[in-house]
Amino acid sequence: MKKTINVLLLFMTVLLPLSLNAFDLQEATVKVAQQIRDSVVAISSLQVIRVYPDLDSMFYDLFPELFGPSQVERVGIGSGVIIDKDGYILTNEHVLGSAADILVTLPDGNEYHANVVAIDYKADLAVIKIDPQEELKVAKLGDSDEVAIGQWVMAVGNPFGVAFHSAEPTLTVGIVSAVHRSLPEAMWRGRNYVDLIQTDAAINPGNSGGPLVNMNGEVIGINVAIVSPSGGSVGIGFAIPINAARRVIKSAMSGKPISYGWIGIAGQDMTSRLQRYFGLEKKEGVVVVSVVFGSPAERAGIREGDVILSFNGHRIRDFQDLLRYVGEVSPGTKVNVEILRDGRKIKLPIIVGKRGEGFVNPKVAKRKNQVVSQVSGPVNIKGMVLQDSGSGVIVVKVEPDSPAQRAGIKKGDRIERINARKIESLSDVLTIPEDERNGNILVRTQRGYFVILD
């Protein structure tokens, strides 16, 4: 009897709550599906592509009239989410391309031609507008900054368009697999896919532009890409955070052009060695590698070798973080940037510029009263053998198993700075005190910063 009671208690304390939790999850999923499905549309775009002939064909000289350019029609498919009752729809730019005609199909099957209102190619976002004759169901936008790894999400859209003879969107369920993901620009034709949400909810061709929603039915992202060897979903999908899309939405609703902030630096992510060298508690921050002449950063007093710790009140983890927060600031806005310089934290005010404008040719430093190096032979510091050349001080050899090799210095590197000292010749190297050279040193090359330990 006692054993039976123990089994019943186990069921009530463990198995029953699990069953109830599973039931609650199912109920929540059904509720979200009902809440979001009428806000997701199918999009087809007709693109007219000009195809040029093969002028190397052996028949071109004989029949040139047959080899004129021709036009080919291509149909793109995707999804979108309704963000305003007046007919504004958010989607991906790549769903539209250079479309000559855009057709939006609502979940009830009604079709409308759409016009492009706002486009951001690099962010791969666009807003289009239809003139509906019916009341639209507007999706609720959430806060993507609150997204956490492991939370349940749903990807909604029209995979493979309306191939299933229905415009009703389909839903797939999964979790947030990771946040702050970035994809290489080289893989995606120059698009700036940074700070993405990764999910294992199935995303397939046609899902692009559709929403990724949380279990409150709020849109937290716009499905944009998958990584797959087959072209189909293998559980590695990505969505643009909805907070990043708000700028494009705001531009579309206000009729103003999209603009992004810019400060004019090149930066390097923090490494474990750099962290120890700068005495930081965490591996966070961006080391300033170079500053554009005449840029907002230079006018604010930011220098090469500074470490940017925060920008406009946001902690900076890496360079992608900095790009994101700078881009979110409207050009002309004055904000504070916190830097680490010579072991001291400094706050500098900076007036953010506009990305794509204000680029100035880098300042060409003319060396006045130049002293020609009198050093004839190479100089060895911590296993990197340095030699003067026509373009500065070059590493001509790296000794095996030396501190320089362990730090990542390579033959052919150009040494531009050692600690805070600018290096233009071997004479500059020899001016570094011996005790400074024997300790940990921060070396800047054309590839970035390296810490050589003693």
Buried (B, 14 or more C-beta within 10 A) or exposed (E): EEEEEEEEEEEEEEEEEEEEEEEEEEEBBEEBBEBBBBBBBBBBBBBEEEEEEEEEEEEEEEEEEEBEEEEEEEEBBBBBBBBBEEBBBBBBBBBBBEBEEBBBBBBEEBEBEBEBBBBBEBBBBBBBBBEBEEEBBBBEBBEBEEBEEEEBBBBBBBBEBBEEEEBBBBBBBBBBBEBBBBBEEEEBEEBBBBBBBBBBBBBBBBBBBBBBBBBEBBBBBBBBBBEBEEEEBEBBBBBBBBBBBBBBBEBBBEEEEBBBBBBBBBBBBBBEBBBEBBEBEEBBBBBBBBBBBBBBBBBBBBEBBBBBBBBBEBEBBBBBBBBBBBBBBEBEEEBEBBBBBEEEEBEBEBBBBBBEEBBEEEEEEEEEEEEEBEBEEBBEBBBBBBBBEEEBBBBBBBEEEBBBBBBBBEEEBBBBBBBEEEBBBBBBBEEBEEEEBEEBBBBBBEBBBBBBBE
